[in-house]
Amino acid sequence: MAIFEYKGKTVGGRAVQGERKAKNKAELERFLRRNKILATQISKKPSEINIKFGSGIKKIDISRFTRQFATMIGAGLPMVQCLEILSNQLESPEFRKIAERIKEDVQSGSTLSEALSKHKKVFDALYVNMVEAGEIGGALDTILVRLAGYREKADKLARKVKGALVYPIVVAVVAGGVTFAMLAFIVPVFAKMFGGLGAELPGPTLMILNLSNFLRGNLLTIIIAVAALLVGAKIALRSPDMKLMFDKFKLKMPLLGDLIRKSAISRFTRTLSTLMSSGVSILDALDITAKTAGNLVLQNAIRKSMFSIAEGETITAPLKESGVFPPMVTQMISVGEKTGGLDEMLAKIADFYDDEVDAAVAALTSIIEPVIIVVMGAVIGGILIAMYLPMFEIIGKID
């Protein structure tokens, strides 16, 4: 089954849009007609990279669920019927069970936000609080549309950052594998050949032969040491102090640091803007944003902003002190606070930094690709040259 995007109008003339799985366009049109939606545009959605959201449920599935839910609620369908339709079409068995439990809770008299809050691994605090604000304000359809848009943009940003990191990691792993194969299997062949010649070997050749012998003789020890190092690092990062040091290091890393910083600013401003524009109080919005910051440096700055607001001051000074936010961002936030349009200003900053992330990804890819190729060429070429040096010397002596 393919995923189709559609736009249409309800019987009352209200514009709606969304996406749904269907065998073909005709099947989707029949579904829309049954739900009293006149389709004006239907197109097949291009395939996307799926990112796991823990325990088998993908982020893109949650975003798609939210968009379809918003469309159905906006079309005037009862909430229980919406949840029943959505649960029936979910592919993930785990997600289907969760949707069915939510439907049962709503049927039993619980609010949607109360039902969602029982499944925190899937619906985080941001999601639940926005739905609750929509229920209280009587604008659940609007809030769901806004939440769907936020999730789609957040997922898109995450894919861009992950995509930028995947390429160098894959190439580095391939380069490491090739180097290991040469040292473990090819160099020993040359070593046997050189042993039969009885000639004195050049320094670079001896160094490669010694490295090969060490690698083959201590392979198990090396694997255990690397595994212990990774486990130790994971345990160490549970400490707030070590986590803070590592997050500071990430922001200062050459090449990658700029991308991580810009994506963190985009995520922070987009999350805070979405919560505030949905009617969530500034303190609650900052608390939720801090939990989803993804970087301890940024999280600490947001926490300080909460204390600042509680004392009647602005949020700008703590953000400026963190060193994460450029002057342009803090100045725009300050203007937003003074004019009473902070949520709109934050949305503008998020849009700007989404474009900045695009540019950073392109720049990172264009820089890393030639660097990795040069490094790979130098390592593999160096090994080959070191192996052929004795042959060159022997040929020179024969002449």
C-alpha positions, 0 to 999 in steps of 0.5 A, spaced: 500 500 500 502 507 498 501 513 502 497 518 498 497 526 500 490 529 499 487 536 499 479 537 499 473 540 502 468 538 507 460 539 506 461 546 510 466 548 505 472 548 510 478 546 507 482 540 510 488 536 508 492 530 510 495 523 508 492 516 508 495 509 506 491 506 500 491 501 494 490 506 489 487 513 488 480 510 487 480 507 494 482 513 497 477 517 494 471 512 496 474 513 503 474 521 503 467 520 500 464 516 506 467 521 510 463 527 507 470 530 504 470 532 497 477 531 494 480 537 490 488 534 490 491 527 491 498 525 490 502 519 492 507 521 497 515 520 496 518 514 500 521 517 507 527 515 511 523 512 517 526 514 524 525 509 530 521 512 536 523 507 541 520 500 542 518 499 535 514 505 534 516 510 528 516 517 529 513 518 522 508 514 524 506 518 530 506 524 526 502 521 520 497 519 526 497 526 528 495 529 521 490 524 520 487 525 527 487 533 526 483 532 519 478 527 521 477 532 527 476 538 523 471 534 518 467 534 524 467 526 526 466 524 533 473 523 537 471 515 538 470 514 531 476 518 529 480 513 534 477 507 531 478 508 524 486 510 526 487 504 530 484 499 524 489 502 519 495 502 524 501 497 521 504 497 528 501 492 532 504 496 538 501 502 536 494 499 534 494 497 541 495 503 544 490 507 540 485 502 542 486 503 549 486 511 548 479 510 544 477 505 550 479 510 555 475 516 552 469 512 551 469 511 559 469 518 560 477 520 560 479 526 556 483 525 550 489 528 554 488 524 560 488 518 555 494 520 552 498 521 558 498 514 560 503 512 554 508 517 555 513 513 551 509 515 545 506 521 547 511 526 550 509 532 555 509 536 549 504 532 546 499 531 552 500 539 554 498 541 547 492 537 547 490 539 554 490 546 552 486 545 545 481 541 550 480 547 555 480 552 549 475 548 545 480 548 539 482 541 539 482 541 531 486 547 531 491 545 536 492 538 532 493 541 526 499 545 529 501 539 533 502 535 526 505 541 523 510 541 529 512 534 529 513 534 521 518 539 521 521 536 527 522 530 524 524 533 517 530 537 521 532 530 525 532 526 518 537 532 516 542 532 521 542 524 522 543 524 514 549 529 515 552 524 520 550 518 517 555 519 511 561 520 514 560 514 519 559 509 514 565 512 510 569 511 516 567 504 518 568 502 511 575 505 511 576 502 518 574 495 515 579 496 509 585 498 513 583 492 518 583 487 512 589 489 509 593 489 516 590 482 518 590 478 511 594 482 506 600 484 510 602 477 512 602 475 505 608 480 504 611 479 511 612 471 509 615 474 502 620 479 505 622 473 510 624 469 504 628 475 501 633 476 507 634 483 506 634 489 511 627 492 511 625 499 510 623 503 517 616 504 514 615 497 512 617 494 519 612 499 522 606 496 518 609 489 519 609 490 527 602 493 527 600 487 523 603 483 528 600 486 534 593 487 531 593 479 529 596 477 536 592 482 540 585 482 537 581 479 542 584 484 547 583 490 543 575 488 542 574 487 549 578 494 550 574 498 545 567 494 548 569 496 555 571 503 553 564 504 550 560 501 556 565 506 561 563 512 556 556 510 557 556 509 564 560 516 565 555 520 561 550 518 566 553 523 571 550 530 570 557 533 570 560 528 565 554 529 560 555 537 561 562 537 559 560 532 553 555 537 551 559 543 551 564 539 547 559 537 542 557 544 541 565 546 540 566 540 535 569 543 528 564 542 523 559 538 527 559 543 532 555 548 528 550 544 525 549 541 532 548 548 535 543 550 529 539 544 530 538 545 537 536 553 536 531 551 531 528 545 536 528 550 542 525 556 538 520 551 534 518 547 541 517 554 545 513 557 539 508 551 538 507 551 546 506 558 547 501 559 541 497 553 543 495 557 550 500 553 554 503 558 560 510 560 559 513 557 565 510 550 563 512 551 556 519 552 558 519 546 563 517 542 557 522 545 552 527 544 557 526 536 557 526 536 550 532 540 549 537 534 547 543 538 550 544 539 557 547 546 556 541 549 553 537 545 558 540 549 564 539 555 560 532 554 559 531 552 567 535 559 569 530 562 564 524 559 568 527 562 575 528 569 571 521 569 569 518 567 576 522 573 579 519 578 574 525 578 569 526 576 562 528 570 559 533 573 554 539 574 559 540 567 561 539 565 554 545 570 552 549 567 558 549 560 556 553 561 550 549 557 545 545 563 542 548 568 537 546 575 539 541 576 533 537 570 536 537 573 543 535 580 541 529 577 537 527 574 543 528 580 547 524 584 542 518 579 542 518 579 549 517 587 549 512 587 543 508 581 546 509 577 540 514 572 543 511 566 540 511 569 533 518 571 533 520 564 536 517 561 529 520 566 525 527 564 528 525 557 527 524 558 520 530 561 519 534 556 523 531 551 519 534 554 513 541 555 516 541 547 518 540 546 510 546 550 509 550 547 514 548 540 512 550 542 505 557 545 507 558 539 512 557 534 506 561 538 501 567 539 506 567 532 509 567 528 503 574 530 500 577 530 507 575 523 508 577 521 501 584 524 502 585 520 509 582 514 506 587 514 500 593 516 505 592 510 510 591 505 504 596 508 500 601 509 505 600 501 507 601 499 500 607 504 499 610 501 505 609 494 502 612 495 496 618 499 498 623 493 499 621 491 492 623 497 489 630 497 493 631 490 491 630 492 484 634 498 484 640 493 487 639 488 481 640 494 476 
